[in-house]
């Protein structure tokens, strides 16, 4: 039987230093064939030239490369959303899609593991796979695994927390079309919105407790690691300064624009959460938050959610 083909969405910006190592890990994927869709965001280094050399020399799992030509300086989330819409339009037979950061290193079984989990359940419903990452530093020295989330992924969690990095995500065409329908909409991050809209539409979301990639941490990460108490404290301070509330405003607008795609019970969750954000009384906001049943993981994050609600920082 032919191998499944995964369409990998690679958004790049000044990534020349690390791209050869990431590309080698794409070529080394086992059990799948890979089509790489590239969208560069106006790199000022040798990123495009490096990619062109890698494309010309491809010899492993990467069977085809397609370039998206769009105005530069979009930001990472916008680039990924446009890439997804572009890949869907360019490849009407494509069934599997994966986000790809420019500076990670994928283990050889990453894509096959995701397809193996999702394929039996993907005939007529949106399905999304994601999981943990192993953080490494600039020189690929291991820093530790991302937190292990134990509660099943669902919209009640997705509305206030993203538990899966985009670099871990693989989705079927049904899920990709759901996401790409918001390609022209402002979102906080492409991966968080992907988790929200797929779970909100009643799709299957699978969280893998294993890590299949090495997530490189450096000064230019769009989103950093969430390891350790320092990261937790940093998030708490940013919540107090209103960042979490501003994120929720963007997410609220994006989800409200797609409310017809949500299943009825998740529309109710969204409406209750909107009341928890807007009610004038702190205790009324808390009551609506409890009614919504939204939650963050682990308990320390749930406590922060309650504090944010009391302070009107949700």
C-alpha positions in Angstrom: 0.0 0.0 0.0 1.2 3.6 -0.7 2.6 5.5 2.3 0.4 8.3 3.7 1.4 11.8 2.5 1.6 14.5 5.1 1.6 18.1 4.0 4.1 19.9 6.3 3.6 23.7 6.7 6.9 25.4 7.2 6.8 29.1 8.1 10.2 30.7 8.1 11.9 34.0 9.1 15.7 34.4 9.5 16.1 30.7 10.2 19.1 29.9 8.1 21.2 28.7 11.0 18.9 25.9 12.1 17.0 25.0 9.0 19.5 22.3 7.7 19.1 20.3 10.9 15.3 20.6 10.9 15.1 19.8 7.2 17.2 16.7 7.8 14.7 15.5 10.4 11.9 16.0 7.8 13.9 13.9 5.3 14.4 11.2 8.0 10.6 10.7 8.6 9.7 7.0 8.4 6.4 5.5 7.3 5.2 8.6 5.4 5.9 10.8 2.4 6.2 14.5 3.0 5.2 17.5 0.9 6.6 20.7 2.3 4.8 24.0 1.9 7.1 27.0 2.6 6.0 30.5 3.5 8.9 32.9 4.1 8.1 36.1 6.0 10.7 38.3 4.4 13.9 36.8 5.8 17.0 39.1 5.8 19.5 36.3 6.2 20.1 33.3 3.8 16.9 31.4 4.7 15.5 31.4 1.2 18.8 30.4 -0.4 19.3 27.6 2.2 15.8 26.3 1.5 16.4 26.3 -2.2 19.6 24.3 -1.8 17.8 21.8 0.5 14.9 21.5 -1.9 17.3 20.8 -4.8 19.1 18.1 -2.8 16.1 16.3 -1.3 16.6 12.6 -1.1 14.5 11.2 1.7 10.9 11.4 2.8 10.4 14.9 1.3 9.0 14.2 -2.2 7.8 17.7 -3.2 8.2 21.3 -2.2 5.7 24.1 -2.8 6.2 27.8 -2.1 3.6 30.3 -1.0 4.3 33.8 -2.2 2.6 36.4 0.0 3.5 39.8 1.3 6.1 39.6 4.1 6.0 40.5 7.8 2.8 38.7 8.6 3.9 37.2 12.0 4.2 33.5 12.7 0.5 32.8 13.4 -0.7 34.6 10.3 1.8 32.8 8.2 0.8 29.4 9.4 -2.9 30.1 8.9 -2.3 31.4 5.3 0.0 28.4 4.6 -2.8 26.0 5.7 -5.3 27.7 3.5 -2.8 27.7 0.6 -2.1 24.0 1.0 -5.8 23.1 1.1 -6.4 25.0 -2.1 -3.3 23.8 -3.9 -3.8 20.1 -3.0 -7.4 19.1 -3.1 -6.5 15.4 -2.5 -4.4 16.1 0.6 -5.6 14.4 3.8 -2.9 15.2 6.4 -1.4 18.5 7.5 1.2 19.4 10.1 2.7 22.7 11.4 6.4 22.9 11.4 8.7 25.4 13.1 12.0 26.2 11.4 14.3 25.4 14.3 13.1 22.2 15.9 14.4 18.6 15.4 11.8 15.9 14.7 12.2 12.3 15.7 11.9 10.0 12.7 8.6 8.5 13.8 6.8 11.8 14.6 4.4 12.0 11.6 3.8 8.3 11.4 2.8 8.1 15.1 0.2 10.8 14.6 -1.3 9.3 11.4 -1.5 5.9 13.1 -3.6 7.4 16.0 -5.8 9.5 13.8 -6.4 7.5 10.6 -9.0 5.1 12.1 -11.1 8.0 13.3 -10.8 10.5 10.4 -13.3 9.4 7.8 -16.0 12.0 8.4 -15.0 14.1 11.5 -12.2 16.6 12.3 -9.4 15.1 14.2 -6.3 16.7 15.7 -3.2 15.2 17.3 -0.7 17.0 19.5 1.5 16.2 22.5 4.6 17.0 24.6 7.9 18.5 23.6 11.5 18.1 24.8 13.0 21.5 25.2 16.6 21.9 24.1 18.9 24.9 24.2 20.6 26.7 21.3 23.2 23.9 21.1 20.7 21.1 21.4 21.3 20.3 25.1 18.3 18.9 26.8 16.4 21.1 29.2 13.4 19.0 30.1 10.0 17.8 29.0 7.0 20.1 28.7 4.3 19.5 31.5 2.3 16.3 31.3 -1.4 17.3 31.1 -3.7 14.5 32.5 -7.2 15.8 31.8 -8.6 14.9 28.4 -8.4 17.7 25.8 -11.7 19.5 25.2 -13.2 22.9 24.4 -13.7 23.7 28.1 -9.9 23.6 28.4 -9.1 25.0 25.0 -11.0 28.2 25.5 -8.5 29.3 28.3 -5.4 27.2 27.7 -3.4 25.6 24.9 -1.8 22.3 26.0 -0.2 21.4 22.7 2.4 23.3 20.7 1.8 23.8 17.0 5.1 22.0 16.3 3.4 18.8 17.6 0.1 19.1 15.7 -1.1 16.9 12.9 -4.7 17.2 11.6 -6.9 15.6 8.9 -8.5 17.6 6.1 -11.8 18.1 8.0 -9.9 19.8 10.8 -7.7 21.8 8.4 -10.6 23.2 6.6 -12.2 24.3 9.9 -9.1 26.2 10.8 -8.4 27.6 7.4 -11.8 29.2 7.2 -10.5 31.7 9.7 -7.3 32.5 7.8 -8.3 36.1 7.5 -9.2 36.5 11.1 -6.9 37.7 13.9 -6.0 35.0 16.4 -3.6 34.9 19.3 -1.7 31.9 17.9 -2.4 29.5 15.1 -2.0 26.4 17.4 -4.3 27.7 20.2 -7.0 28.6 17.7 -6.6 25.1 16.1 -7.2 23.4 19.4 -10.2 25.7 20.1 -12.0 25.4 16.8 -11.5 21.6 16.4 -12.6 20.8 19.9 -15.4 23.4 19.8 -16.8 21.8 16.6 -16.9 18.4 18.4 -13.9 17.0 16.8 -11.5 14.4 18.3 -8.4 15.8 19.9 -5.7 13.3 20.9 -3.0 14.3 23.4 0.1 12.2 23.2 2.1 12.0 26.5 5.2 11.1 24.5 7.5 13.6 22.9 8.4 13.3 19.3 10.5 16.4 18.8 13.3 18.5 20.3 11.9 22.0 20.8 14.8 24.5 20.5 14.8 27.5 22.9 16.6 30.7 22.0 16.3 34.4 22.1 14.1 34.6 19.0 11.4 32.0 19.8 7.9 33.3 19.0 6.6 31.4 22.0 8.9 30.2 24.7 9.0 27.1 26.9 6.6 26.9 29.9 9.0 24.9 32.1 9.6 25.7 35.8 8.5 28.1 38.5 10.1 31.1 36.7 7.8 30.5 33.7 4.8 30.2 36.0 5.6 33.4 37.8 6.2 35.2 34.5 2.8 34.2 33.3 1.2 35.3 36.5 2.8 38.8 36.3 1.7 39.1 32.7 -1.8 38.1 33.7 -1.9 40.9 36.3 -0.8 43.3 33.5 -3.7 42.3 31.4 -2.1 40.1 28.8 -4.4 37.1 29.4 -7.5 39.3 29.1 -6.2 40.8 25.8 -5.7 37.3 24.5 -9.2 36.3 25.5 -10.6 39.3 23.7 -9.0 38.2 20.5 -10.0 34.5 21.0 -13.6 35.6 21.8 -13.9 37.6 18.6 -12.5 34.7 16.5 -14.7 32.1 18.1 -17.8 34.3 18.0 -17.3 34.8 14.3 -17.3 31.0 13.9 -20.1 30.2 16.4 -22.1 28.3 13.7 -19.2 25.8 13.6 -19.5 25.0 17.3 -21.7 22.2 18.7 -24.5 23.5 20.9 -23.0 22.5 24.2 -19.8 24.4 23.4 -21.8 27.5 22.3 -23.2 27.4 25.8 -19.7 27.2 27.2 -18.6 30.2 25.2 -21.6 32.2 26.2 -21.1 31.5 29.9 -17.4 32.3 29.6 -18.2 35.6 28.0 -20.4 36.4 31.0 -17.5 35.5 33.3 -15.4 38.1 31.5 -18.0 40.9 31.4 -20.2 40.7 34.5 -19.7 43.8 36.7 -19.5 42.0 40.1 -16.5 39.8 41.0 -18.7 37.2 42.6 -21.1 37.1 39.6 -18.1 36.6 37.3 -16.9 33.7 39.5 -20.4 32.2 39.4 -20.4 32.4 35.6 -16.9 30.9 35.4 -18.0 27.9 37.5 -21.1 27.5 35.3 -19.0 27.5 32.2 -16.8 24.7 33.6 -13.8 26.0 31.8 -10.5 24.9 33.3 -6.7 25.2 33.1 -4.2 22.5 34.0 -2.6 21.8 36.5 -4.2 23.1 39.7 -1.8 26.0 40.0 -3.0 27.2 36.6 -6.7 26.8 37.7 -6.1 28.9 40.7 -4.6 31.6 38.5 -7.7 31.5 36.4 -9.9 32.1 39.5 -7.7 35.0 40.6 -7.8 36.5 37.1 -11.6 36.3 37.1 -11.8 38.0 40.4 -9.5 40.8 39.2 -11.2 41.1 35.8 -8.1 39.9 34.0 -9.8 37.1 32.1 
